[in-house]
């Protein structure tokens, strides 16, 4: 187990956690005197690219180059910056360069920046010998324009209307760009540079020639090329693919002409990787079959409660819009510990043996069990497990199998079980991308316009209608006697859970597709559902599937805190248990939803 980075002398190429002021990162040692600093992009784009960015770090480390990657302050697992986030990001880049030179002992530094990270790296100042700029934004205004376009496509409510935006702010994929950040971005213009950011520069991507000419005029040797696989890297969090062709070009530029490997580099004894503030402290752990997680505990006394948080989709452990990191630290302020970790195939954990997606995978529950084992052995036995969407599915499976868990908070659970042989990728692409079934969309004019224009094929519609019909039939027969007699029905398993004292709290966004599964297995009577689960189902009006807005995350925090306190071993179960509602919360009863 690796905890806190205490006394760490890392093996060659093996990443270990490090702290760069407010930034959290991973460092992989190497034998070369040329180090590599990876500066990812911001927000939803980096969330999409996270796994591939980790793979690029592995490529450069295996080439012998000491490699450092990190989360900017205010993103991922880093601390919130004390001041504006754009200057804080530039300071973190400078801190990374200094780490490689002063701690890792390298003579040369190559900085690889992606999108906005490339733009900020070009503004970092001195200390860069080679710079790779992957699809950079020449101006901050160009970045804002593109993010505004993305927001209109991906930040929508269940009825497909745009998410409300805060004044003078921009939410993109649940990541918020505040007024100060937008103002700082508006002042960025690389074409106005009066000095080149590095002697040697590689630019890959569209519309880079004008900037390349500017840097050439300032004395840099600049190579340019295409980035044909950019879209597959930063536009789809679930099905993002590593751009192997482009990354191989990057690796070649990084290692070309590198000084011969050193007979010996300075022995690097890393200080403890501690991220903390007045209310919380965090520790990094490796455990189980190549899993990585972060324990966040109160800085002071705490009541022994620990919440285990499971990944949603392929979101790294920081969560969609970084909300899991914020939730963990907020729980610590309330005296509750938590453990956020990555299933295999997500974030910083190892790949799954078959390379498949971990979403709804039957064997992924073993990773959750490994996390429970790890926490119990560390003295932080979890009582409550929580997850959203596919994370809720894994949380329910874990609660059903592990008597050490007392309760589960299931947010937007789509289904309790998945039939063997289900093509998960197809299910996700054709179901979760839409908040309505094909039958419901058939009532909309734009659905038919897409058919007439050829944008939507009839064969695809037929397959989807068959899936919709099969799902409806499955839900309709869920409570039929011949299914419940088998003893393995959802209702039967939940009844066994309740007999052992476990409870389930379910929370849904209004009109979420998973609401139908609850009705199918438990009916629509509120009181009956509350008795069977231990809590009534909470339906949050005006909330999107990912709980993007801070007000919606406040609602879930209030519910979770109440569940933790009410399911302690010494807590008596109220006859009419009901999670508290956040101020201004409009929670509709299940019988009124739909």
C-alpha positions as CSV (number, residue, x, y, z in Angstrom):
1,X,0.0,0.0,0.0
2,X,1.2,3.5,-0.9
3,X,0.0,6.1,1.5
4,X,0.9,9.8,1.5
5,X,4.1,9.2,-0.5
6,X,6.0,8.9,2.8
7,X,9.6,7.6,2.3
8,X,9.0,6.9,-1.4
9,X,11.9,6.1,-3.6
10,X,10.0,5.3,-6.8
11,X,10.9,2.5,-9.1
12,X,11.9,3.4,-12.7
13,X,8.8,4.4,-14.6
14,X,6.5,3.8,-11.7
15,X,4.3,6.8,-11.0
16,X,4.0,8.2,-7.5
17,X,1.8,11.0,-6.2
18,X,3.4,14.4,-5.7
19,X,2.2,17.8,-4.5
20,X,3.2,21.0,-6.4
21,X,1.8,23.7,-4.0
22,X,-1.9,23.5,-4.6
23,X,-1.6,21.0,-7.5
24,X,-1.7,17.3,-7.3
25,X,0.3,15.2,-9.7
26,X,2.0,12.0,-10.6
27,X,5.7,11.6,-11.2
28,X,7.4,8.8,-13.1
29,X,11.3,8.7,-12.8
30,X,13.6,7.9,-15.7
31,X,17.2,7.6,-16.6
32,X,17.5,10.5,-19.1
33,X,18.5,14.0,-18.2
34,X,15.6,15.3,-20.3
35,X,12.3,15.5,-18.3
36,X,8.8,15.8,-19.6
37,X,6.0,18.0,-18.1
38,X,2.5,17.2,-19.4
39,X,0.1,20.1,-19.2
40,X,-3.4,18.9,-19.9
41,X,-6.3,21.1,-20.9
42,X,-9.2,22.3,-18.7
43,X,-12.5,21.0,-17.6
44,X,-14.6,18.6,-19.7
45,X,-12.0,18.2,-22.4
46,X,-9.4,17.0,-19.9
47,X,-12.0,14.8,-18.3
48,X,-12.4,13.1,-21.7
49,X,-8.7,12.9,-22.3
50,X,-7.7,11.8,-18.8
51,X,-7.0,8.2,-19.5
52,X,-5.2,8.8,-22.7
53,X,-3.1,11.6,-21.0
54,X,-2.0,9.0,-18.5
55,X,-1.0,6.7,-21.3
56,X,1.1,9.4,-22.9
57,X,2.9,9.9,-19.6
58,X,3.6,6.1,-19.6
59,X,5.0,6.3,-23.1
60,X,7.5,9.1,-22.3
61,X,8.4,7.5,-19.0
62,X,9.1,4.1,-20.7
63,X,11.4,6.1,-23.2
64,X,13.5,6.9,-20.2
65,X,12.4,10.5,-19.6
66,X,11.3,11.5,-16.1
67,X,7.7,12.5,-16.5
68,X,5.3,14.7,-14.5
69,X,1.6,15.2,-15.0
70,X,-0.7,17.1,-12.8
71,X,-4.2,18.6,-12.2
72,X,-4.4,22.4,-12.2
73,X,-5.4,24.0,-9.0
74,X,-9.2,23.9,-8.8
75,X,-9.4,20.8,-11.0
76,X,-9.2,17.1,-10.4
77,X,-7.7,16.2,-7.1
78,X,-5.9,19.5,-6.6
79,X,-6.8,22.1,-4.0
80,X,-8.8,25.1,-4.9
81,X,-6.5,28.0,-5.7
82,X,-6.2,30.9,-3.3
83,X,-6.6,33.4,-6.2
84,X,-7.7,33.4,-9.9
85,X,-7.4,30.0,-11.6
86,X,-5.6,31.1,-14.8
87,X,-2.6,32.6,-12.9
88,X,-2.7,29.6,-10.6
89,X,-2.5,27.3,-13.6
90,X,0.5,29.1,-14.9
91,X,2.2,29.0,-11.5
92,X,1.6,25.2,-11.4
93,X,3.3,24.8,-14.8
94,X,6.3,26.8,-13.5
95,X,6.3,24.7,-10.3
96,X,6.4,21.5,-12.5
97,X,9.3,22.8,-14.5
98,X,11.2,23.6,-11.3
99,X,10.4,20.2,-9.9
100,X,11.9,18.4,-12.9
101,X,15.1,20.6,-12.8
102,X,15.6,20.8,-9.0
103,X,14.2,17.6,-7.7
104,X,14.5,15.2,-10.6
105,X,17.9,16.6,-11.6
106,X,17.2,16.9,-15.4
107,X,19.2,19.3,-17.6
108,X,16.4,19.8,-20.2
109,X,12.7,20.1,-19.9
110,X,10.1,19.3,-22.6
111,X,6.6,20.6,-22.0
112,X,3.7,19.0,-23.8
113,X,0.5,21.0,-23.7
114,X,-3.0,20.0,-24.8
115,X,-5.5,22.6,-26.0
116,X,-5.7,25.4,-23.4
117,X,-2.8,23.7,-21.6
118,X,-0.7,24.3,-24.7
119,X,-1.7,28.0,-24.6
120,X,-0.9,28.4,-20.9
121,X,2.4,26.5,-21.3
122,X,3.5,29.0,-24.0
123,X,2.9,31.8,-21.4
124,X,4.8,30.1,-18.6
125,X,8.1,32.0,-19.2
126,X,11.6,30.6,-19.2
127,X,12.8,27.1,-18.5
128,X,11.3,25.2,-21.5
129,X,13.8,23.7,-24.0
130,X,11.2,22.0,-26.2
131,X,7.5,22.7,-26.4
132,X,4.8,20.5,-27.9
133,X,1.5,22.4,-28.6
134,X,-1.4,20.1,-29.3
135,X,-4.3,22.0,-30.9
136,X,-3.6,25.2,-29.1
137,X,-5.9,28.2,-28.8
138,X,-4.2,31.3,-30.1
139,X,-6.5,33.5,-28.0
140,X,-8.5,33.0,-24.9
141,X,-11.5,34.4,-26.7
142,X,-11.3,31.6,-29.2
143,X,-11.3,29.1,-26.4
144,X,-14.4,30.8,-24.9
145,X,-16.2,30.7,-28.2
146,X,-15.6,27.0,-28.7
147,X,-16.6,26.2,-25.1
148,X,-19.8,28.2,-25.5
149,X,-20.6,26.1,-28.6
150,X,-19.9,22.9,-26.7
151,X,-22.0,23.9,-23.8
152,X,-25.1,24.3,-26.0
153,X,-24.6,20.7,-27.1
154,X,-23.8,18.9,-23.9
155,X,-25.3,20.9,-21.0
156,X,-29.0,20.2,-21.3
157,X,-31.9,19.3,-19.1
158,X,-33.8,16.1,-19.6
159,X,-36.2,17.9,-22.0
160,X,-33.2,18.9,-24.1
161,X,-33.4,22.6,-23.2
162,X,-30.1,24.3,-22.3
163,X,-29.0,24.3,-18.7
164,X,-29.4,27.7,-17.1
165,X,-26.1,29.6,-17.0
166,X,-24.9,31.7,-14.0
167,X,-24.5,35.5,-14.8
168,X,-21.1,36.2,-16.4
169,X,-20.1,32.6,-16.2
170,X,-20.0,29.6,-18.6
171,X,-20.7,26.0,-17.6
172,X,-19.2,23.4,-20.0
173,X,-19.7,19.7,-19.3
174,X,-20.5,20.6,-15.7
175,X,-17.3,22.5,-15.3
176,X,-17.8,26.2,-14.5
177,X,-15.7,29.0,-15.9
178,X,-16.3,31.9,-13.6
179,X,-16.3,35.6,-14.3
180,X,-12.6,36.1,-13.3
181,X,-11.5,33.1,-15.4
182,X,-13.4,34.4,-18.4
183,X,-11.9,37.9,-18.0
184,X,-8.4,36.4,-17.7
185,X,-8.9,34.3,-20.8
186,X,-10.0,37.4,-22.8
187,X,-6.6,38.9,-22.3
188,X,-4.7,36.0,-23.7
189,X,-3.3,36.4,-27.3
190,X,-0.3,34.3,-28.3
191,X,0.0,36.2,-31.6
192,X,1.1,39.2,-29.7
193,X,4.1,37.4,-28.1
194,X,7.4,39.3,-28.1
195,X,9.5,36.3,-27.3
196,X,9.3,32.6,-28.3
197,X,8.3,30.2,-25.6
198,X,11.0,27.7,-26.5
199,X,13.9,27.2,-28.9
200,X,12.2,24.1,-30.5
201,X,8.5,23.8,-30.9
202,X,6.2,21.2,-32.4
203,X,2.6,22.3,-33.2
204,X,0.0,19.7,-34.2
205,X,-3.6,20.7,-35.1
206,X,-5.7,22.9,-37.3
207,X,-5.0,26.5,-38.0
208,X,-1.5,26.6,-36.4
209,X,0.5,28.0,-39.3
210,X,0.0,31.7,-38.4
211,X,1.2,31.2,-34.9
212,X,4.1,29.0,-36.1
213,X,5.2,31.8,-38.4
214,X,5.1,34.2,-35.5
215,X,7.3,32.0,-33.3
216,X,9.7,31.5,-36.3
217,X,10.1,35.2,-36.6
218,X,11.1,35.3,-33.0
219,X,13.8,32.7,-33.5
220,X,12.3,29.3,-32.8
221,X,12.6,26.2,-34.9
222,X,8.9,25.3,-35.4
223,X,7.6,22.0,-36.9
224,X,3.9,21.7,-37.7
225,X,1.6,18.9,-38.6
226,X,-2.0,17.6,-38.4
227,X,-3.9,16.2,-35.4
228,X,-6.3,13.9,-37.2
229,X,-7.6,12.2,-34.1
230,X,-8.2,15.2,-31.9
231,X,-12.0,14.7,-31.8
232,X,-11.8,11.2,-30.6
233,X,-9.6,12.4,-27.7
234,X,-11.6,15.3,-26.2
235,X,-15.2,15.1,-27.3
236,X,-16.6,11.9,-25.8
237,X,-15.9,10.9,-22.2
238,X,-17.4,7.5,-22.5
239,X,-15.8,6.4,-25.7
240,X,-12.7,8.5,-25.9
241,X,-9.8,6.7,-27.7
242,X,-6.1,7.3,-27.4
243,X,-4.7,9.0,-30.5
244,X,-1.9,6.6,-30.9
245,X,-0.7,8.1,-34.2
246,X,-0.3,11.6,-32.8
247,X,1.1,10.5,-29.5
248,X,3.8,8.5,-31.3
249,X,4.8,11.7,-33.1
250,X,4.9,13.5,-29.8
251,X,7.1,10.8,-28.3
252,X,9.5,11.0,-31.2
253,X,9.9,14.8,-30.8
254,X,10.3,14.4,-27.0
255,X,13.2,11.9,-27.2
256,X,14.9,13.2,-30.4
257,X,18.4,14.2,-29.6
258,X,18.0,13.7,-25.9
259,X,21.3,13.6,-23.9
260,X,22.6,10.1,-23.3
261,X,21.2,8.4,-20.2
262,X,23.0,9.4,-17.0
263,X,25.1,6.9,-15.3
264,X,23.2,8.0,-12.2
265,X,20.7,10.7,-11.5
266,X,20.3,12.1,-8.0
267,X,18.4,9.7,-5.7
268,X,15.0,11.2,-5.4
269,X,13.4,10.8,-2.1
270,X,10.0,12.4,-2.4
271,X,8.4,14.2,0.5
272,X,5.0,13.1,1.7
273,X,2.3,13.9,-0.8
274,X,-0.1,15.7,1.5
275,X,-3.1,17.7,0.3
276,X,-4.9,19.3,3.2
277,X,-6.5,22.4,4.6
278,X,-8.0,23.3,8.0
279,X,-10.9,20.9,7.6
280,X,-9.7,17.9,5.6
281,X,-6.6,15.7,4.8
282,X,-6.2,13.4,1.9
283,X,-4.1,10.2,1.4
284,X,-3.4,8.3,-1.9
285,X,-3.5,4.5,-1.9
286,X,-2.8,1.7,-4.3
287,X,-4.7,-1.5,-3.4
288,X,-6.3,-4.6,-4.8
289,X,-5.8,-5.5,-8.5
290,X,-4.0,-2.3,-9.5
291,X,-6.6,0.2,-8.1
292,X,-6.0,3.8,-7.0
293,X,-8.0,5.8,-4.6
294,X,-8.0,8.8,-2.3
295,X,-9.1,8.8,1.3
296,X,-10.4,12.2,2.5
297,X,-10.8,12.4,6.2
298,X,-11.6,15.1,8.7
299,X,-8.6,17.0,10.0
300,X,-10.0,16.8,13.5
301,X,-12.0,14.3,15.4
302,X,-14.5,12.2,13.4
303,X,-17.3,9.8,14.1
304,X,-15.9,6.8,12.3
305,X,-18.2,7.1,9.3
306,X,-16.8,6.5,5.8
307,X,-18.6,6.8,2.5
308,X,-17.3,4.8,-0.5
309,X,-17.9,6.6,-3.8
310,X,-17.9,4.6,-7.1
311,X,-17.1,6.0,-10.5
312,X,-20.0,7.1,-12.7
313,X,-19.4,6.1,-16.3
314,X,-15.7,6.6,-17.1
315,X,-15.4,9.7,-15.0
316,X,-12.1,9.7,-13.1
317,X,-12.5,9.6,-9.3
318,X,-12.8,13.4,-9.1
319,X,-16.3,13.0,-10.6
320,X,-18.3,14.7,-13.3
321,X,-17.5,18.4,-13.1
322,X,-15.1,17.5,-10.2
323,X,-18.1,17.2,-7.9
324,X,-16.9,14.1,-6.1
325,X,-13.7,15.9,-4.9
326,X,-15.9,18.7,-3.6
327,X,-18.3,16.3,-2.0
328,X,-15.5,14.4,-0.3
329,X,-14.0,17.6,1.2
330,X,-17.4,18.9,2.2
331,X,-18.2,15.6,4.0
332,X,-14.9,15.9,5.9
333,X,-15.9,19.3,7.1
334,X,-19.1,17.6,8.4
335,X,-17.0,15.0,10.2
336,X,-17.4,12.2,7.7
337,X,-14.6,10.4,5.9
338,X,-14.9,9.2,2.3
339,X,-13.0,7.2,-0.2
340,X,-13.1,7.9,-4.0
341,X,-11.4,5.5,-6.2
342,X,-11.1,4.3,-9.8
343,X,-12.4,1.0,-11.0
344,X,-10.1,-0.8,-13.4
345,X,-10.2,0.8,-16.8
346,X,-10.9,4.3,-15.3
347,X,-8.7,7.1,-14.2
348,X,-5.4,6.0,-12.7
349,X,-6.3,2.3,-12.1
350,X,-4.9,-0.4,-14.3
351,X,-6.7,-1.6,-17.5
352,X,-9.3,-4.4,-17.3
353,X,-7.8,-7.7,-18.4
354,X,-9.9,-7.8,-21.6
355,X,-9.7,-4.1,-22.3
356,X,-13.5,-3.7,-22.1
357,X,-15.5,-0.9,-20.6
358,X,-16.1,-1.2,-16.8
359,X,-19.6,0.3,-17.2
360,X,-22.1,-2.3,-15.9
361,X,-19.5,-5.0,-16.0
362,X,-20.4,-7.9,-13.7
363,X,-16.9,-8.3,-12.4
364,X,-16.4,-4.6,-11.6
365,X,-18.2,-5.2,-8.3
366,X,-15.1,-7.1,-7.3
367,X,-13.2,-3.8,-7.5
368,X,-15.8,-2.3,-5.1
369,X,-15.3,-5.2,-2.7
370,X,-11.5,-4.7,-2.9
371,X,-12.0,-1.1,-1.9
372,X,-14.1,-2.2,1.1
373,X,-11.4,-4.7,2.1
374,X,-8.8,-2.0,1.8
375,X,-10.7,0.4,4.0
376,X,-11.5,-2.2,6.6
377,X,-7.8,-3.1,6.8
378,X,-6.9,0.6,7.1
379,X,-9.4,1.2,10.0
380,X,-11.9,3.2,7.9
381,X,-14.6,0.6,7.4
382,X,-17.3,2.1,5.0
383,X,-20.9,2.0,6.0
384,X,-22.5,3.8,3.0
385,X,-21.7,3.3,-0.7
386,X,-22.9,5.7,-3.4
387,X,-22.8,6.2,-7.1
388,X,-24.5,7.8,-10.0
389,X,-25.9,6.0,-13.0
390,X,-23.5,3.0,-13.7
391,X,-21.8,3.8,-10.4
392,X,-25.2,3.4,-8.7
393,X,-25.6,0.0,-10.4
394,X,-22.2,-1.1,-9.0
395,X,-23.1,0.3,-5.6
396,X,-26.4,-1.7,-5.5
397,X,-24.5,-4.9,-6.5
398,X,-22.0,-4.3,-3.8
399,X,-24.6,-3.6,-1.1
400,X,-26.4,-6.8,-2.2
401,X,-23.3,-9.0,-1.8
402,X,-21.3,-7.4,1.1
403,X,-22.9,-7.4,4.5
404,X,-20.3,-4.9,5.8
405,X,-22.2,-2.2,3.9
406,X,-25.2,-0.7,5.7
407,X,-26.7,1.6,3.1
408,X,-26.5,2.8,-0.5
409,X,-27.3,6.2,-2.0
410,X,-28.2,5.4,-5.6
411,X,-28.4,8.4,-7.9
412,X,-30.1,8.0,-11.3
413,X,-29.9,4.2,-11.2
414,X,-30.9,3.0,-14.7
415,X,-31.4,-0.6,-13.9
416,X,-30.9,-3.0,-11.0
417,X,-29.7,-5.9,-13.1
418,X,-28.3,-6.3,-16.6
419,X,-29.0,-9.4,-18.7
420,X,-25.9,-11.4,-19.6
421,X,-24.7,-10.7,-23.1
422,X,-26.1,-7.2,-23.2
423,X,-24.0,-5.0,-25.5
424,X,-23.3,-2.2,-23.1
425,X,-21.7,0.1,-25.6
426,X,-24.7,0.0,-27.8
427,X,-27.0,0.4,-24.9
428,X,-25.2,3.5,-23.7
429,X,-24.9,5.1,-27.1
430,X,-28.6,4.6,-28.0
431,X,-30.2,5.0,-24.6
432,X,-28.2,7.2,-22.3
433,X,-27.5,9.8,-25.0
434,X,-31.2,10.6,-24.9
435,X,-33.6,11.2,-22.1
436,X,-36.5,9.7,-24.0
437,X,-37.1,6.4,-25.7
438,X,-37.4,6.2,-29.5
439,X,-41.2,5.8,-29.1
440,X,-41.4,9.1,-27.2
441,X,-39.1,10.9,-29.7
442,X,-41.3,9.7,-32.5
443,X,-43.9,12.3,-31.4
444,X,-41.5,15.1,-32.1
445,X,-41.2,16.8,-35.5
446,X,-37.4,16.9,-35.5
447,X,-37.3,13.1,-35.2
448,X,-39.0,12.7,-38.5
449,X,-37.0,15.4,-40.2
450,X,-33.8,13.4,-39.3
451,X,-35.3,10.4,-41.0
452,X,-36.3,12.3,-44.2
453,X,-32.8,13.9,-44.5
454,X,-31.2,10.5,-44.0
455,X,-29.5,11.6,-40.7
456,X,-31.2,8.7,-38.9
457,X,-31.3,5.3,-40.5
458,X,-34.5,3.1,-40.4
459,X,-32.5,0.0,-39.4
460,X,-31.1,1.8,-36.4
461,X,-34.6,2.9,-35.4
462,X,-36.0,-0.6,-35.8
463,X,-33.2,-2.0,-33.5
464,X,-33.8,0.7,-31.0
465,X,-37.6,0.2,-31.0
466,X,-37.1,-3.5,-30.3
467,X,-34.8,-2.7,-27.4
468,X,-37.3,-0.2,-26.1
469,X,-40.1,-2.8,-26.4
470,X,-38.0,-5.5,-24.7
471,X,-37.2,-3.1,-21.8
472,X,-40.8,-2.2,-21.4
473,X,-41.8,-5.8,-21.4
474,X,-39.1,-6.7,-18.9
475,X,-40.3,-3.9,-16.5
476,X,-43.9,-4.8,-17.0
477,X,-43.3,-8.5,-16.0
478,X,-40.8,-7.7,-13.2
479,X,-43.3,-8.2,-10.4
480,X,-45.1,-11.2,-12.0
481,X,-45.3,-14.2,-9.8
482,X,-43.2,-16.5,-12.0
483,X,-40.3,-14.0,-11.7
484,X,-40.6,-13.3,-8.0
485,X,-40.9,-17.0,-7.1
486,X,-37.4,-17.6,-8.3
487,X,-36.1,-15.8,-5.2
488,X,-33.5,-13.8,-7.1
489,X,-35.8,-11.0,-8.1
490,X,-34.9,-7.4,-7.2
491,X,-37.7,-7.1,-4.7
492,X,-36.6,-10.4,-3.1
493,X,-33.0,-9.2,-2.8
494,X,-34.0,-5.9,-1.4
495,X,-36.2,-7.7,1.1
496,X,-33.2,-9.7,2.3
497,X,-31.2,-6.5,2.5
498,X,-33.8,-4.9,4.7
499,X,-33.9,-8.0,6.9
500,X,-30.2,-7.6,7.6
501,X,-30.8,-3.9,8.4
502,X,-29.5,-2.3,5.2
503,X,-31.3,0.6,3.6
504,X,-31.4,2.1,0.1
505,X,-31.9,5.8,-0.7
506,X,-32.7,6.5,-4.3
507,X,-32.5,9.9,-5.9
508,X,-33.5,10.8,-9.5
509,X,-33.5,13.7,-11.8
510,X,-37.0,14.5,-13.0
511,X,-37.9,12.4,-16.1
512,X,-34.8,10.2,-15.7
513,X,-35.1,6.9,-17.6
514,X,-34.4,4.9,-14.5
515,X,-37.6,5.9,-12.7
516,X,-39.4,3.3,-14.7
517,X,-37.3,0.5,-13.2
518,X,-38.3,1.5,-9.7
519,X,-41.9,1.4,-10.6
520,X,-41.6,-1.9,-12.3
521,X,-40.0,-3.6,-9.3
522,X,-41.8,-1.8,-6.4
523,X,-44.9,-0.2,-7.8
524,X,-45.9,3.4,-7.6
525,X,-47.2,3.7,-4.0
526,X,-44.8,6.0,-2.1
527,X,-45.4,4.5,1.4
528,X,-44.9,1.0,0.1
529,X,-41.6,1.9,-1.7
530,X,-40.4,3.7,1.5
531,X,-41.0,0.5,3.6
532,X,-39.3,-1.7,1.1
533,X,-36.2,0.4,0.5
534,X,-35.9,2.2,3.9
535,X,-36.3,5.6,2.3
536,X,-38.8,7.1,-0.1
537,X,-37.5,7.8,-3.6
538,X,-36.5,11.5,-4.0
539,X,-37.1,13.1,-7.4
540,X,-35.3,16.4,-7.9
541,X,-37.1,18.9,-10.2
542,X,-35.1,20.9,-12.6
543,X,-32.0,18.7,-12.4
544,X,-29.9,17.2,-15.2
545,X,-28.7,13.6,-15.1
546,X,-25.2,14.6,-14.0
547,X,-26.3,17.0,-11.3
548,X,-24.2,19.7,-12.9
549,X,-25.3,22.7,-10.9
550,X,-24.0,23.5,-7.4
551,X,-27.6,23.8,-6.1
552,X,-28.3,20.2,-7.2
553,X,-25.1,18.9,-5.6
554,X,-26.1,20.7,-2.4
555,X,-29.4,18.7,-2.5
556,X,-27.5,15.4,-2.8
557,X,-25.0,16.3,-0.1
558,X,-27.8,17.0,2.4
559,X,-29.5,13.7,1.6
560,X,-26.2,11.8,1.9
561,X,-25.2,13.3,5.2
562,X,-28.6,12.4,6.6
563,X,-28.3,8.8,5.3
564,X,-24.8,8.4,6.9
565,X,-26.0,9.6,10.3
566,X,-29.2,7.6,10.3
567,X,-27.6,4.4,9.3
568,X,-24.9,4.3,11.9
569,X,-24.9,1.1,13.9
570,X,-26.1,2.9,17.0
571,X,-28.9,4.9,15.2
572,X,-32.5,3.8,15.5
573,X,-34.3,3.6,12.2
574,X,-37.3,6.0,12.2
575,X,-40.6,4.6,11.2
576,X,-40.9,7.1,8.3
577,X,-37.3,7.7,7.4
578,X,-36.9,10.5,5.0
579,X,-33.7,12.3,3.9
580,X,-33.6,16.0,4.6
581,X,-34.3,18.4,1.9
582,X,-31.9,21.2,1.1
583,X,-33.3,24.7,1.4
584,X,-35.4,25.5,-1.6
585,X,-35.5,21.8,-2.6
586,X,-38.5,20.7,-4.7
587,X,-38.6,17.0,-4.3
588,X,-41.5,15.4,-6.1
589,X,-43.0,12.2,-4.9
590,X,-42.5,9.2,-7.2
591,X,-46.3,8.8,-7.8
592,X,-46.3,12.3,-9.3
593,X,-43.2,11.9,-11.5
594,X,-43.0,11.0,-15.1
